[in-house]
């Protein structure tokens, strides 16, 4: 397992689905750069994109929530260490390597990026 995985290899969500928790550094785009107008709260569940095709279209989105402590929100333009909990029943494990970068989306809009720690 990559170092970025937490000590518990898999957790579970409220519905009993299995989760892969990873540590990541999340950076939200500033509003002026096309980011959100408001911050996100812990538990926010955006689309996660690891690859785009040659024309810039996203190939697949993955489901995972972002959890954090110590503040109520992460605001546009901020960077914070977080835990991202991905659902196990999707082909995501091949992307989960230390240093891997991915993009945070709401539909087709890119809101930020994250790097696996």
Phi and psi restraints in degrees (value plus and minus 20) as a CYANA .aco file:
   2 UNK   PHI     -81.1   -41.1
   2 UNK   PSI     133.7   173.7
   3 UNK   PHI     -79.4   -39.4
   3 UNK   PSI     -44.2    -4.2
   4 UNK   PHI     -90.7   -50.7
   4 UNK   PSI     -36.8     3.2
   5 UNK   PHI     -91.3   -51.3
   5 UNK   PSI     125.6   165.6
   6 UNK   PHI     -92.3   -52.3
   6 UNK   PSI     150.5   190.5
   7 UNK   PHI     -78.8   -38.8
   7 UNK   PSI     -59.8   -19.8
   8 UNK   PHI    -100.6   -60.6
   8 UNK   PSI     101.2   141.2
   9 UNK   PHI     -81.4   -41.4
   9 UNK   PSI     -63.7   -23.7
  10 UNK   PHI    -155.7  -115.7
  10 UNK   PSI     124.1   164.1
  11 UNK   PHI    -132.7   -92.7
  11 UNK   PSI    -184.8  -144.8
  12 UNK   PHI    -157.7  -117.7
  12 UNK   PSI     130.4   170.4
  13 UNK   PHI    -111.6   -71.6
  13 UNK   PSI    -198.2  -158.2
  14 UNK   PHI     -82.2   -42.2
  14 UNK   PSI     -48.5    -8.5
  15 UNK   PHI    -108.0   -68.0
  15 UNK   PSI     -17.4    22.6
  16 UNK   PHI      70.0   110.0
  16 UNK   PSI     -16.3    23.7
  17 UNK   PHI     -92.4   -52.4
  17 UNK   PSI     125.7   165.7
  18 UNK   PHI     -98.4   -58.4
  18 UNK   PSI     122.6   162.6
  19 UNK   PHI    -144.9  -104.9
  19 UNK   PSI     129.6   169.6
  20 UNK   PHI    -131.4   -91.4
  20 UNK   PSI      85.8   125.8
  21 UNK   PHI    -107.0   -67.0
  21 UNK   PSI     113.2   153.2
  22 UNK   PHI    -149.9  -109.9
  22 UNK   PSI     132.7   172.7
  23 UNK   PHI    -109.1   -69.1
  23 UNK   PSI     118.4   158.4
  24 UNK   PHI    -170.0  -130.0
  24 UNK   PSI     136.8   176.8
  25 UNK   PHI    -122.5   -82.5
  25 UNK   PSI      95.5   135.5
  26 UNK   PHI    -122.6   -82.6
  26 UNK   PSI     112.8   152.8
  27 UNK   PHI    -144.7  -104.7
  27 UNK   PSI     102.1   142.1
  28 UNK   PHI    -111.8   -71.8
  28 UNK   PSI     119.1   159.1
  29 UNK   PHI     -85.7   -45.7
  29 UNK   PSI     127.8   167.8
  30 UNK   PHI     -88.7   -48.7
  30 UNK   PSI     134.7   174.7
  31 UNK   PHI     -75.3   -35.3
  31 UNK   PSI     -61.4   -21.4
  32 UNK   PHI     -85.0   -45.0
  32 UNK   PSI     -40.1    -0.1
  33 UNK   PHI    -113.3   -73.3
  33 UNK   PSI     -13.8    26.2
  34 UNK   PHI      80.4   120.4
  34 UNK   PSI     -11.5    28.5
  35 UNK   PHI     -98.9   -58.9
  35 UNK   PSI    -193.8  -153.8
  36 UNK   PHI     -86.0   -46.0
  36 UNK   PSI     139.2   179.2
  37 UNK   PHI    -104.5   -64.5
  37 UNK   PSI     -47.4    -7.4
  38 UNK   PHI    -141.0  -101.0
  38 UNK   PSI     142.4   182.4
  39 UNK   PHI     -95.6   -55.6
  39 UNK   PSI     159.3   199.3
  40 UNK   PHI    -131.1   -91.1
  40 UNK   PSI     132.5   172.5
  41 UNK   PHI    -123.1   -83.1
  41 UNK   PSI     140.9   180.9
  42 UNK   PHI     -80.4   -40.4
  42 UNK   PSI     114.6   154.6
  43 UNK   PHI      81.0   121.0
  43 UNK   PSI     -26.3    13.7
  44 UNK   PHI     -75.7   -35.7
  44 UNK   PSI     117.2   157.2
  45 UNK   PHI    -145.3  -105.3
  45 UNK   PSI      60.6   100.6
  46 UNK   PHI    -104.0   -64.0
  46 UNK   PSI    -198.0  -158.0
  47 UNK   PHI    -106.2   -66.2
  47 UNK   PSI     121.0   161.0
  48 UNK   PHI    -134.4   -94.4
  48 UNK   PSI     106.8   146.8
  49 UNK   PHI    -142.2  -102.2
  49 UNK   PSI     104.5   144.5
  50 UNK   PHI    -123.5   -83.5
  50 UNK   PSI     -40.1    -0.1
  51 UNK   PHI    -164.5  -124.5
  51 UNK   PSI     128.2   168.2
  52 UNK   PHI    -144.1  -104.1
  52 UNK   PSI     135.1   175.1
  53 UNK   PHI    -102.7   -62.7
  53 UNK   PSI    -199.1  -159.1
  54 UNK   PHI     -81.3   -41.3
  54 UNK   PSI     -46.0    -6.0
  55 UNK   PHI    -109.5   -69.5
  55 UNK   PSI     -19.7    20.3
  56 UNK   PHI      72.2   112.2
  56 UNK   PSI     -17.0    23.0
  57 UNK   PHI    -101.0   -61.0
  57 UNK   PSI     119.0   159.0
  58 UNK   PHI     -89.4   -49.4
  58 UNK   PSI     122.8   162.8
  59 UNK   PHI    -106.2   -66.2
  59 UNK   PSI     -59.1   -19.1
  60 UNK   PHI    -181.5  -141.5
  60 UNK   PSI     127.0   167.0
  61 UNK   PHI    -129.6   -89.6
  61 UNK   PSI     132.5   172.5
  62 UNK   PHI    -141.5  -101.5
  62 UNK   PSI     133.5   173.5
  63 UNK   PHI    -118.0   -78.0
  63 UNK   PSI     109.8   149.8
  64 UNK   PHI    -190.2  -150.2
  64 UNK   PSI     123.8   163.8
  65 UNK   PHI    -120.7   -80.7
  65 UNK   PSI     138.5   178.5
  66 UNK   PHI    -130.5   -90.5
  66 UNK   PSI     102.7   142.7
  67 UNK   PHI    -143.2  -103.2
  67 UNK   PSI     126.1   166.1
  68 UNK   PHI    -176.8  -136.8
  68 UNK   PSI     143.8   183.8
  69 UNK   PHI    -149.2  -109.2
  69 UNK   PSI     147.2   187.2
  70 UNK   PHI      73.1   113.1
  70 UNK   PSI     -29.7    10.3
  71 UNK   PHI    -178.5  -138.5
  71 UNK   PSI     136.2   176.2
  72 UNK   PHI     -92.7   -52.7
  72 UNK   PSI     -57.1   -17.1
  73 UNK   PHI    -161.8  -121.8
  73 UNK   PSI     142.9   182.9
  74 UNK   PHI    -130.5   -90.5
  74 UNK   PSI     101.7   141.7
  75 UNK   PHI    -112.7   -72.7
  75 UNK   PSI     137.8   177.8
  76 UNK   PHI     -72.4   -32.4
  76 UNK   PSI     114.4   154.4
  77 UNK   PHI      71.8   111.8
  77 UNK   PSI     -30.7     9.3
  78 UNK   PHI    -109.5   -69.5
  78 UNK   PSI     135.4   175.4
  79 UNK   PHI    -142.4  -102.4
  79 UNK   PSI     117.0   157.0
  80 UNK   PHI    -171.2  -131.2
  80 UNK   PSI     124.0   164.0
  81 UNK   PHI     -96.0   -56.0
  81 UNK   PSI     112.4   152.4
  82 UNK   PHI    -158.1  -118.1
  82 UNK   PSI     152.8   192.8
  83 UNK   PHI    -132.1   -92.1
  83 UNK   PSI     109.5   149.5
  84 UNK   PHI    -130.1   -90.1
  84 UNK   PSI     107.9   147.9
  85 UNK   PHI    -131.6   -91.6
  85 UNK   PSI      84.7   124.7
  86 UNK   PHI    -109.9   -69.9
  86 UNK   PSI     122.9   162.9
  87 UNK   PHI     -87.2   -47.2
  87 UNK   PSI     121.9   161.9
  88 UNK   PHI     -94.7   -54.7
  88 UNK   PSI     -51.4   -11.4
  89 UNK   PHI    -100.4   -60.4
  89 UNK   PSI      23.8    63.8
  90 UNK   PHI    -165.9  -125.9
  90 UNK   PSI     132.6   172.6
  91 UNK   PHI     -98.6   -58.6
  91 UNK   PSI      48.3    88.3
  92 UNK   PHI    -127.5   -87.5
  92 UNK   PSI     -42.8    -2.8
  93 UNK   PHI     -77.8   -37.8
  93 UNK   PSI     -49.4    -9.4
  94 UNK   PHI     -84.7   -44.7
  94 UNK   PSI     -40.2    -0.2
  95 UNK   PHI    -111.4   -71.4
  95 UNK   PSI     -32.2     7.8
  96 UNK   PHI    -109.1   -69.1
  96 UNK   PSI      54.6    94.6
  97 UNK   PHI    -143.5  -103.5
  97 UNK   PSI     127.3   167.3
  98 UNK   PHI     -75.4   -35.4
  98 UNK   PSI     113.1   153.1
  99 UNK   PHI      68.5   108.5
  99 UNK   PSI     -27.6    12.4
 100 UNK   PHI     -88.9   -48.9
 100 UNK   PSI     113.0   153.0
 101 UNK   PHI    -122.5   -82.5
 101 UNK   PSI     124.3   164.3
 102 UNK   PHI    -166.1  -126.1
 102 UNK   PSI     152.3   192.3
 103 UNK   PHI    -135.9   -95.9
 103 UNK   PSI     124.3   164.3
 104 UNK   PHI    -121.6   -81.6
 104 UNK   PSI     106.9   146.9
 105 UNK   PHI    -144.1  -104.1
 105 UNK   PSI     132.1   172.1
 106 UNK   PHI    -138.4   -98.4
 106 UNK   PSI      88.9   128.9
 107 UNK   PHI      35.7    75.7
 107 UNK   PSI    -145.5  -105.5
 108 UNK   PHI    -109.4   -69.4
 108 UNK   PSI     -25.0    15.0
 109 UNK   PHI    -103.8   -63.8
 109 UNK   PSI     104.7   144.7
 110 UNK   PHI    -102.4   -62.4
 110 UNK   PSI     102.6   142.6
 111 UNK   PHI    -122.6   -82.6
 111 UNK   PSI     -39.3     0.7
 112 UNK   PHI     154.8   194.8
 112 UNK   PSI    -188.4  -148.4
 113 UNK   PHI    -164.1  -124.1
 113 UNK   PSI     142.0   182.0
 114 UNK   PHI    -160.4  -120.4
 114 UNK   PSI     134.5   174.5
 115 UNK   PHI    -149.8  -109.8
 115 UNK   PSI     112.8   152.8
 116 UNK   PHI     -91.4   -51.4
 116 UNK   PSI     108.1   148.1
